[in-house]
Amino acid sequence: MSQTLAILGLESSCDDTAAAVVRAGGQGGAEILSSIVTGQGDLHAAFGGIVPEIAARAHAERLDLCAEAALERAGLDLSDINAVAVTAGPGLIGGVMAGVMCAKGIAAGAGLPLIGVNHLAGHALTPRLTDGLGFPYLVLLVSGGHCQFLQVEGPESFRRLGGTIDDAPGEAFDKTARLLGLPQPGGPAVEAEAAGGDPRRFAFPRPLLDRAGCDMSFSGLKTALRRARDELTVARGGITRTDRADLCAGFQAAVRDVLAEKARRALAATGAPAFAVAGGVAANRAIRAALETVAGAAGARFIAPPLALCTDNAAMIAWAGYERFRLGRRDGLDLRPRPRWPLDARSPAMLGAGKRGVKA
Amino acid sequence: MPSDLLTLGLDTSAAHCAAALLSGERLLAQFHEEMATGQAERLMPMVEAMLRDAGAGWDDIAVLGAGIGPGNFTGVRITVAAARGLALALKAPAVGVSGFEALACGRAEPVLVSLDARRGQSYLAIIGGGEEAAPLTATPESLPEGMAGSGLDVIGHEAERFAAVTGGRACVPAMPLAEAIARRAHVRRHKPGPRPAPLYLRRADAAPPSDPPPALLP
């Protein structure tokens, strides 16, 4: 069981093309030998959001370059690699498909085992890569595409306690930035504005706080922000810098309060000894601080992986691939890219899930 | 195991999975299966089975040919991504072969190649006439002057209607698509060019946001 393995990971489920090599199984814990992430912000900037076809086009022509760069930086040849792990969903299907096909080509050509990884499992298992965290623990996965509380019981055992029934907070941050003329990605821009704003000037809703459980909603918050902006614009023909800062502060406080209260409930429901955050929104300092406070009050250890491992990356995919590999899991060359792939197959489908099934 | 250089040609640029295997210039095996969906799952197992039946393995492949379209965006990416992954692992040259080049393969005379562009249109390119111009999008009615009345034979989508305008004949391809891709890759293996990349010929369907941000007051 102490055999050291080197895993090549590929990730292309949204707008980052990534490849990484992780070594694991030795005495000293896991080691990220390389982690290459190529963003696409410039490609999507003109459209105010991620355009799936543009993302897929970039992934298809960058994945092999990223894989080569990751191997080179790790100082390894494919003959030194033990398995190829790839995000097989959920995500934008064009990108997932490009990643899966590139991984199949590498695995077939090099005679290596192929391991399909759930992108959400990659995020959820990251605290084990960074901090060697043992099972069970609670994780809040909060990004531009996802928002859910998961009780992590094993590498393939996740129980969803609740999640967003509509938009993800990261998407709401992006939308807020667009509505206020701030640059993308919206998270850092809104956070910077909020720092100088008054969070109490606008009374934004805290959706679903009055409802039991850990489900969340953020689309109403977006609407409230738009309405507040429009009222200011109609009255005065525009908004001032102070207006903008106050709107950002009010919005961020609402998201923070919802996440903190739902985290409190999730910790109470599970009694989890540790609480980890993952996903790009975990980079928001106000939100992170509130979550840390909630964890402390519940007596749970708080873990926030470094930012580069909170946002999309392939080291987490290599690690999750390693965890599956160790359980003897292998996928065939018929591995199916999946746009929708809930981590927790037992819990009932979330509200708002599309007619084609639960997204995540 | 076959003794000559093995070349694998792949294509999923439309509603099919297709591959061909050459040993030197000899066709060893090929398949072409119609399928509207599922190419990402089926392509590699089908190629693996073809290789096995031919007594070869993945690591025997010395040259890769990838069909780069134009065609179905997602379909073209399936082949391109797989070929680039294989090329990386095998340290083998990968040659991107367009549908125009593939359909004209085996012809001595210049030919106008037409590929289905949907929306009632065709992508068109003249292959074999020396310097090759960029492909264009047209219908038989909108064929530009240089092509109309040129006497060029036509291969491909709506070949008969286009041939009626060029004054040439409507012809059929000399060989199946994947075989043509493999043959062109074999010919070009010493100068493979840049890594295979899809030939889209159409921009991604995307528009800038319609809701402008508010004016920022002093």
Boltz contact constraints between the chains, C-beta under 6 A:
constraints:
  - contact:
      token1: [A, 46]
      token2: [B, 208]
      max_distance: 6.0
  - contact:
      token1: [A, 47]
      token2: [B, 206]
      max_distance: 6.0
  - contact:
      token1: [A, 47]
      token2: [B, 208]
      max_distance: 6.0
  - contact:
      token1: [A, 48]
      token2: [B, 209]
      max_distance: 6.0
  - contact:
      token1: [A, 51]
      token2: [B, 204]
      max_distance: 6.0
  - contact:
      token1: [A, 51]
      token2: [B, 206]
      max_distance: 6.0
  - contact:
      token1: [A, 53]
      token2: [B, 204]
      max_distance: 6.0
  - contact:
      token1: [A, 54]
      token2: [B, 204]
      max_distance: 6.0
  - contact:
      token1: [A, 60]
      token2: [B, 77]
      max_distance: 6.0
  - contact:
      token1: [A, 60]
      token2: [B, 80]
      max_distance: 6.0
  - contact:
      token1: [A, 60]
      token2: [B, 81]
      max_distance: 6.0
  - contact:
      token1: [A, 61]
      token2: [B, 197]
      max_distance: 6.0
  - contact:
      token1: [A, 64]
      token2: [B, 84]
      max_distance: 6.0
  - contact:
      token1: [A, 64]
      token2: [B, 88]
      max_distance: 6.0
  - contact:
      token1: [A, 78]
      token2: [B, 89]
      max_distance: 6.0
  - contact:
      token1: [A, 94]
      token2: [B, 74]
      max_distance: 6.0
  - contact:
      token1: [A, 97]
      token2: [B, 40]
      max_distance: 6.0
  - contact:
      token1: [A, 98]
      token2: [B, 77]
      max_distance: 6.0
  - contact:
      token1: [A, 98]
      token2: [B, 81]
      max_distance: 6.0
  - contact:
      token1: [A, 101]
      token2: [B, 78]
      max_distance: 6.0
  - contact:
      token1: [A, 101]
      token2: [B, 81]
      max_distance: 6.0
  - contact:
      token1: [A, 101]
      token2: [B, 82]
      max_distance: 6.0
  - contact:
      token1: [A, 102]
      token2: [B, 81]
      max_distance: 6.0
  - contact:
      token1: [A, 102]
      token2: [B, 85]
      max_distance: 6.0
  - contact:
      token1: [A, 104]
      token2: [B, 44]
      max_distance: 6.0
  - contact:
      token1: [A, 105]
      token2: [B, 82]
      max_distance: 6.0
  - contact:
      token1: [A, 105]
      token2: [B, 85]
      max_distance: 6.0
  - contact:
      token1: [A, 105]
      token2: [B, 86]
      max_distance: 6.0
  - contact:
      token1: [A, 106]
      token2: [B, 85]
      max_distance: 6.0
  - contact:
      token1: [A, 106]
      token2: [B, 88]
      max_distance: 6.0
  - contact:
      token1: [A, 106]
      token2: [B, 89]
      max_distance: 6.0
  - contact:
      token1: [A, 108]
      token2: [B, 58]
      max_distance: 6.0
  - contact:
      token1: [A, 109]
      token2: [B, 58]
      max_distance: 6.0
  - contact:
      token1: [A, 109]
      token2: [B, 86]
      max_distance: 6.0
  - contact:
      token1: [A, 109]
      token2: [B, 89]
      max_distance: 6.0
  - contact:
      token1: [A, 109]
      token2: [B, 90]
      max_distance: 6.0
  - contact:
      token1: [A, 110]
      token2: [B, 89]
      max_distance: 6.0
  - contact:
      token1: [A, 181]
      token2: [B, 213]
      max_distance: 6.0
  - contact:
      token1: [A, 233]
      token2: [B, 214]
      max_distance: 6.0
  - contact:
      token1: [A, 238]
      token2: [B, 214]
      max_distance: 6.0
  - contact:
      token1: [A, 238]
      token2: [B, 215]
      max_distance: 6.0
  - contact:
      token1: [A, 238]
      token2: [B, 217]
      max_distance: 6.0
  - contact:
      token1: [A, 239]
      token2: [B, 214]
      max_distance: 6.0
  - contact:
      token1: [A, 240]
      token2: [B, 217]
      max_distance: 6.0
  - contact:
      token1: [A, 333]
      token2: [B, 44]
      max_distance: 6.0
  - contact:
      token1: [A, 333]
      token2: [B, 45]
      max_distance: 6.0
  - contact:
      token1: [A, 334]
      token2: [B, 41]
      max_distance: 6.0
  - contact:
      token1: [A, 334]
      token2: [B, 45]
      max_distance: 6.0
  - contact:
      token1: [A, 336]
      token2: [B, 41]
      max_distance: 6.0
  - contact:
      token1: [A, 337]
      token2: [B, 40]
      max_distance: 6.0
